[in-house]
Amino acid sequence: MLSLARGTVMRVVEKRSGMQIVELKMAEDGEVAQALSFSNEAYEAGEILIVNTTAVRLRLGTGGYHLVVSKAEECSERDVAPGMWGHVMKMRYAPWQLAVDTVEEQESPYHSLFVRDDLTLEGTPVIIGELHSLLPVVAAALRQNQPEAKVVYVMPDGASLPVAMSRHVHQCKSQGLLNAVVTTGHAWGGDREAVTIHSGLLAAKHVEKADVILCMLGPGVAGTGTPYAFSGVQLAEVVHAVSILNGVPFFLPRISFADPRLRHRGVSHHTMAILGRYVLRPVVLIMPKLGDDRDSMMAEQIQSLYEKSHVVVWGHSASEDRLSNLEQQYGMAFSSMGRSWQEDPVPFFTALLAADLTKKSFSFSWKSVSADSDCYASPNNLEALGLFLTRNEAQL
């Protein structure tokens, strides 16, 4: 299904970097609707736009927005997404394919950096997670813990493609919680563009000088109720890239005790499928201590992950006061899967714990366990790091 329609511009509701929200009167039924535009051009009242209405007609999670394709009456050739040197196409062979300025290509000022075959993440911690809604919580806690740290978000292409779709990215950058954004694969619109997740991670480290990298899917993930077909499967590739590139993979699990679906209760079947079946390298798995029978439930759920050499670090959950204060400072509500943190606090406590333990990991001496700086993510090294974090998790 690909549904297209015409709408007449009534007004521009909102305009921010990389995106506009346009209010339209639809030609077919006269209804008033809103559409997202990622084009760098102005819209005037009375202009007619062609919009993609597919997701709204299917009642999918786009926030109720149509998507602008183009102006219906504009026939002259124009560049609505200008660049500098880019020849790499994203969204290839789709009607909205565009050339972007990738960091790796020959005309890029960073090309010589990516020619090197010895480039690594040099032990940089990478927090990997499925839920985009937890991005601001992690970023806010990292900034609280380490005000001077450079935090870079690397967005894969397993969910939304234009990064401007994310209000959280826009708010995090305006609040100074993120220093830069790198979009990878077919995702686009970041401060830096990269062809692969591997070069995107390296760009975060060597171009943007990241101290901590966040790699979470964008908004708009897909799921089918199966362990094979959900957007989070892409995180296995992210784990492998971080490990192979000599980073330290911290995995933020999907946990909920308010989700009515049994497969997502406690530790989600998504997390179990990713770490239990698809990931071939160990991670540091962050698990919250809740102080009640939910702890034993989660411990039983993840028991099989120890056989995969994953290093599980349990930590005390944060206070509700801290989460509330961070939310107030952030300026937007913390919510996930349609639930506020008050309704389902555990995902947010886990996100805070990930930020806290990442901060604590900077005190770990890698030389105490290995003189080899090329194996940060080896099972032995991660096990030693996990033991260090477990002994010190109560201290920030």
ABEGO torsion letter per residue (X at the ends): XBBBBBBBBABBABBBBGBBBBBBBBAAAGBBBBBBBABBBBBBBGBBBBBBAAAAAAGBBAGGBBBBABBAABABBBBABBBAABABBBGBGBAABBBBBBAABAABAAAAAAABAABBAGGBBBBBBABAAAAAAAAAAAAAABAABBBBBBBBAABBABAAABAAAAAAAAAGABABBBBBEABBGBABBBABAAAAAAAAAAAAGBABBBBBBBBGBBBAGBAABBAAAAAAAAAAAAAAAGBBBBBBBBBBAABABAAABEBBAAAAAAAAAABABBBBBBBBBAGBAAAAAAAAAAAAAAAAGBBBBBBBBBBAAAAAAAAAAAGBBBBBGGBBAAABAAAAAAAAAAAAAAAAAAABBAAAABABAAAAABAAAAAAAAAAAAAAAABX
